[in-house]
Amino acid sequence: MQPILTFYKNFRIIAISISLLGCWAILKSHSPYSVVFIFWLKVFTNAALIGYTHFFRSQQFIFFFNLGYSMRKLYLQTLAIDFFIWLVLTIITLNLL
């Protein structure tokens, strides 16, 4: 789990900021239906972050390859962590409505 969190550290500030921005948008709209828009915003921004990491920060993959992690495993587990954080924040926000 530690290597996955190390990989997530590369873009955690942007990913969590997008999640918090989505929670703020839900609160401002006063509508639980805005979660659908925020979800797709999260999907597209995560795709952009993964693309940026894949194409412009690919030299860091050598470290993870040596630990036995594939790119697919890194991406899937990192996205699972990020979407779990987003889901928890969204549920908390929806309870505030």
N, C-alpha and C positions, 0 to 999 in steps of 0.2 A: 504494500500500500504506500510505503514511503516514496518509491520512485514515481508513482502516479501523482502524488501530491507535489513532488518536485517539478514534474512536468506541468502541472496545473498552475504552479506559481508563476510561470511565464506570462500568463494572461489573466490571472485571477482578478486583478484590479479592474480591468475593463469589463470582464464578465459579470462581476458582482455589481459594478456600477450600472450596467444595463439592467440587471435584475431590480436594483433599487429604483432606477428611473421608471421601470414598468410598474412597480408598486405605487410610486407617486402618481403615475398616470391613472391607475385604477382608482385611487383615492380622489383625484380631481374630477374624474368622470362620474363618480357615484353610481357606477353601473358594473355589476359583475360580468356583463357580457363583453366588456372591453378586454377580458382575459384572453379571448381568442386572438385579438389583434396583437396583444403583448406577447403571446406565445409565438406567433409567427415572426414577430420582431426578434425575439430571442433566438429562434431557429436560424434566421438569416444572419444575425450578428455572430452567432457561434460558427456558422459556416465561413464567414469572412475571417474570423480569428484563426480557425483551423487552416484556411488557405494561406493566410499570412505566415503562420508558423511553418507550414509545409514548404512554402517556396522561398521564404526569406530567412528562416532560422533553422534550416535543415542540418546544419553542422552539429547541432546538439543531439541529434538522433543517434549518433555513434555511441554516446554514453549509454543510452537506453538499450541499444542493440546489444552491447556488451553485457548488459544485465539480463538479457533474454527476452526483452519486450519487443514486440513487433509494432509497427506504426498503427496498425488497425487496433491492436489492444490498447495502446496509449490513447488514441483518439476516443474509442468507445468508453473506456473507463473514465476518462476526463470529462467527457460530455455527460456521462451518468452522474458524476459528482456535481457538475454545474447545474444540471436540470433538477437534481434533488434540492440544491440550495434554492433555486428559483421557485420550486414547488412549495417549499416550506415558507419562504417569504410571501408568496402569493396567498397561501392559506391564511397566514397571519393577517395580511392586508384585507382579505375578504371578510374576516371576522370583525374587523374594525368598521366595516360599512354599516 
